[in-house]
């Protein structure tokens, strides 16, 4: 297998490339539209056919632009509010590439239609644990759903499950369920009611300047 992490230092955003080199098929998780030349070059370098474009979440003010750009990759776009193959994805649905499988898990909260993606011993969770660190949405869309997704869906997984984040500014990109269950400053450090009060005090403004600066080139 081939596994590659792309990090944007300006925004802290992370993109993941998964590939089966024998079958020459690949998946991109949370690619950015402004990275199309880099992504295309990576696929061409290893002669990979992109099978799926998987997005853990999207932000409304960026949705149309990002969807149009990512459509140029020529693979089906999978995200929580979009039909794939004429149907809506459900919890536990499986997406194949080469001899590998990615399983979909519904984890709403950061945005209302967030998805997480299982691959082997890894779960790609986007901004799920970045309750107040997302550069485009500092306030969760649904704080109660976010609490339930993290505490009932993520923290109940095996301790050794690897969690790959979508944002890494001033934080680690990779951790384990055990670490986050024990040490996350919000989900492990607060009760549910305390968490909801904390989130209610977060700003609602979207930091568009970060995206504008990152895509200006």
N, C-alpha and C positions, 0 to 999 in steps of 0.2 A: 504494500500500500504506500501511497504518497500522501503526505499531509504537510500543508504549508500555512503559516500565519502571516498575514499582511497587517501592518500597523501604521496608522496615520498619526504622526507625532503632534500635528496641530490640533486635532480633535480628540485623540485617544481612541478612535474607532478601530475596530478589528474586523477583518474579513478572513474567512477560512476556506481553503481549497482542499477537498478530499478527492482522491482519485484511485481507481483500480488500473494500474499501468498495464496489466495483462489484457484487460478488455478495452483499455484506452478510453474509459469513460470517467467523467468527473462531476462533482457537485460544488457549487459555490454557496457559502452561507454568509449572508449579510454583505454582499458586494456593494460598492458605491458606484453610482453612475459616472462620477468624475474619474474613476480608475479604469475605465474601459481599455485604454491602450495597454496598461500593465497587465490586466487580466487576460486580454487576448494574447499577449506575448507569452504569458505563463502557460496557457493552454497549447499554443503553437509549439513552444519549446519542447514539450513532451508528447506532441501529437495526440492531444486529448480531445474527445468530443464531449462538450458540456451537456449533461443529461438533465440537470435541474438547477434552477436559481431559487434558493431558499432564503426567505426573509423572516426573521423572528418577529419583526414589527416594522411599522412605517409611521411617519408623522404626517398629518394631514396637509400641512403647508408645503411638504416636499414630495407628496405621493405622485402627482401627475408627472412631474419632471423626472423623478427617479424611475418610475415605471417605463416611461418612454425611452430613457437611456438604456436601462437594463434589457429592454426588449430587443436591442440590437445584438445581444449575445446569442439570440436564436434558440433559446431553451425555454421550456415552460417556467413561468414565474409562480412560485408558491408563497402565499402569505395568507394571513387569517381571514381576510374579507374577500378572497378571490376564489372562484371556482377553478378546479383543475380537472380536465377531461370531462367537463360538463357536470361536475358535482362538487359540492363543498367538502373539503377535507374534514375528517372526524378524528376524534381522539384515538390514537393507536393505529391509524392508517400507516401503511408502509410504502416507501418510495425506493425503487431499486436503481442502482447504477453498477454496471458490471456484475461482479459476484457479491456486491455489498448491499446492505439495506440501511435506510434511514427511517426511523419511526417518529411519527408526529405526536407531540403532546400539547394539549391546549393549556396555556398558562396565562390567562388574561390578568390585567392589572396595570402594568406599565402603560400599555395602550389596551383598548378594550378587546382587541383580537390577537393578542400576542400568542405566538407559537414557540415551542422549544423543540429541538431536534436531537434524538438519540442516535448515536453511531458508536457501535462497540461499547466501550466502557465510558463514553463521553456524552455529555449533554450540553448542547449549545443553547444558552439561555438569553442571549441578547442583553437588554437592559433590565432584566427582571430584578437583579439584586442592587442595581444602581438607582435606588429609590429617589435620590436627590442629586445625582451626578450626571444625568444625561444632558449633553450640551444643547439639545433641541427641545427637551420637555422636562424641566426640572420638577414638575409636579405630576405624580402618577394620575392616570386617567380615572382609575377606580381603585382607591386605596384598600377597600375591603376585599375586593377580588384579588388584589396583589398580595395581601396578607395570607389569604387562603391558598393561593397558588404556591407561594414560597413555603409556608409552614406545613401544608397538607399534601402537596405534590412533590416539591423538591426535597424538603427535609425528611421525608419518609423513605427516600431512596437509600440504597446501601451506602455505608459510610465512605467507601473508597471511590464512589462515582466521581469522575472528574467533571468540573463545571467550567465551561469556557464562556467568558463574558463578551459582550459586544462593545463595552467601553472599559478603558483601563487607566484613565487619568488619575494619578495619585493612588492607584490601587493595583492589585495583581490581576493579570489576565486569566490565570488558571488557578483553581483551588479545588477543594473536595467538599462533598456534602458534610462530612464530619467537621471540617474547619468552619464552614459557614454556620452550621447549626450551633456551634459552640461560641463563635467569636463575632458574628456579624453585629455591628454596633446598633442596628435597629431591630432586625428580626430575632436576634438572640438576646439583645440587651433590653428590650421593651416588652411589655404586655401588649395584647391586641389593642386595648383602649388607648394606651400611651402612644402606640404607633399611629393610630388614627388622629390623635390630637397633634402629634408632631407633624404629620403630613399636611394637616389642615393649615398649618402655619407657614408652609413653603410658598415661595412666589409662584405665580401663574404665568409669568411672561416667558415667551419662547426666545432663546438666545440665537436669533437668526444670524448675527454677525459672525459667529463661529463658522457656520456653513458657508456664508458668503466669502469669507477669507480663504477657506479651504478650497473653494471651487473657482476662485478668481482667475487662476492660471489655466 
